[in-house]
Amino acid sequence: MGGGTRRGQMERRFGQGQPVDTYGEPCPHVKAATQVKEAVEALGNKDIIDEQSFIFWRQAIKEAVQDSNLKALTGAAEDMGDLKGYYENGTPSLVLKGTTTEGKNLRVTIPPNLIKAIMAEEGPIQVEITDLATGQAYSFYRDLHDVKEQIIDIPKDMTNNFQAHQEVVANIKPLPVWDFLGQLEGKASEVIRFNKDGLLIADLGSKEIPIKSFEYDYFKGEAYVKFQVKDIAGKVGRFRLYDNGFGEPRFTIKEGSGFNTIEGMDYDPKRDSLKIEYDHHKYKNSSTSLRFTEPPDSIDLDTRRIPEEMRLEWEAAVNSGKKQEMGKIGARVAAKIAEEEYNVEVSLNKETHGPDGEFTRDSEPCVFEAKSTADKSELEAHIGQAADEVRGRNKAGIAVSVYIDKDTGSFEYKHDFIPKTQDKGEKC
């Protein structure tokens, strides 16, 4: 390593104009740091540089020990070479030098007792590697529970930044899980965050839910935290937030056999229900819902929800594909809508032929036609079909199209009064 590289390394470590310690805090050893820096600039051959490298790392550890908040990592042997260990604010950390291999991995020597000390701490293991030539640092998370070789794989997205046999510096330390959550970026920092009272919450579409407990683990090169939310009906939403340390974190929900990336969350405060849309390779616009208040005792147009018993009937009919049963339940909801919107009393037809119902308006007999669906995208098309059926009866009437969410019992609708003549009806 040339003197220029060592000079750049010292400048990155001690700063330019204001010496700082290994972790960016003002360094109390300004005089010693200046002397070391001046000595580095005067180095001219490899043997002296190698010796200075040892002095450099010894000085780093000495400063760490002298800080009242740090203490030497017990078990660190004198013959550890370039590998050093110490505690930072009670957290064990390893600082080491290594070289990249042909496969762009980082090859280091990690004593087993120090790995055990690291893994005994709670929190994902963060690895930060620094290119000694450029000073560029890269961070990622790595599971070190089953390290059999003294090799740390550099993520593929970073391998192009390193050459084979390149010297790098690595800092390996457990990141307390609270810090892990606190340094999340992008959308993830909005979903899982600390509120003004310092409580950890999940902000699900503006529905704030306290996270009472969570766990962390690793999966395919990513660290993740997992927690669950139970709704009023006992349905459990299982969530995971993945982060590899350098890319965009992923917020996921368990549906089926795996965890799917959440594409959108829509919270309805009036109904106190949350709809979560997620990406799935088999289905388009896959979604699930959670409810947080008790369902009404009857069809409620204010909150647009149906009673739980009716919701269960609807869910069973939808899951079994029984269109006739769906039609009967949907007609009951649609009749309630027609009565409220038009101040009429609808008598439902129990027969399978004829209109879905009848009512009287201005002393004239009228018909009622309803269409129901569990697919929100069909809502618009169904109002047109119901209107055509009213016109086909050669009577005035009301057409209603209703969509019912099988998970929450929430519904949405469109309605239209169709006069007996062919005049265009007034949309309501």
C-alpha positions, 0 to 999 in steps of 0.5 A: 500500500503506497504512502498516498493511500495511507495518507488518504486513510488517515485523513478519512479517519482523523478528518481534515482540519478537525481530527475525529475518532473511529466513529466520527466523534471529536478525537481527544488525541489531537496531538497524537493523531497529528504525529501519526499522520505526519509519520504516515506522510513520510513513509517510503517503503513497504516494511515501514508502511506495514509497521505503521499499519500496526501502529494505526490499528493499535492507536484506534483500539487505544483511543477506544479503550481510553474513552470512558464509554468503551472497554476492550473486548475481553478475550481479544488476544495479542496475536490477532494481527489486523483484527481488533475488537472492542465495545462501543457503548456496550456493543461488541464490534470487530474492526478488521482488514481483509482482501477480496477473493476472485469471487469478490468475497471478503476473506478475513480471519475471525476468531470463533470466541469473538463471533460468539460474543458478537452473536450473543448480542440482540440485533441484526449483524451489520457489516460495513466495508470500506475501500481503502483506495477511495474511502467509499463505504458499503453497508449490508447485513449478514447472518454469522451464526453458522460461519464455517469459513473465514469468508464474508460474501459481499452482496452481488449488487456491490461486487462490481465496486471491488477488484480481486485481492483488493484490501478493504477494512470491515467493521462488524457489529450487532445493530440493536434492533431499535437502531435497525428500525430507526435507520430504515429509509424510504416508504419503510420509514413511514410504515414502521416508525416511532411516534412523538411519544417514542412508541413503536407503531405500524402506520398502516394506511394512516391507521396507527397500531402500536407494535407490542412485540416483534422478532428479527431474523435473516432470509436470503441475505436480508435481515427482517423484523416480523410482527402481527396485527389481529383485527376485531374478528380475530383475523391475524395479519402477519407482516415482515419488513425486509432490509438488506442494508443498502437497497429499498426495504420491502414491506410484506404480508403473509398470504398463502404459503409466502410473504408478498410485497405490499403495493398499497394500503387503504384505511377507511376511518368511517368503517375502521377497516383496512384494505391491503393490496399486495403483489402476487405472481398468480393473481392480479390486484390481490388484496386482504382486509382487516376490521377494527370495530364490531360489525353492525346489527343490521345493514348500515348505510352510514358505515356501509357494512353488513352484519357479521352473519350476513357477511359469513353467508356472503363469504361462503357463497363467494368462495363456493361460487354459488351465484344464486346465493350471492344474488339473494344476499346482494338483493337484500342489501340493494333493497335497503339501499333503494328504500333509503335512497328513494323513500320506498318500500321494496318487496323482494320476489322469492321466485327465480323468475320476474324482477328481483322486487317490486314497489309502488311510487306515486301510486304506480307499480314499479320494479326493482332489479339488483346486481351484486358482485365480489369484484369491485371492477364489475360495479359499473358494468352491473349498474348498466345491466340492472338498468337494462333489465328494468327497461325490459319490464316496461315499467318504471323502476330502480336499478342497484349495483352493489359490491360487497367485500367478503372479508370486511362486510363493507359494501359500495354501490351505484343506483339509478331510477329508470322511468317508464318512458325511454327518457334518460334516467337521472343518476343519483 
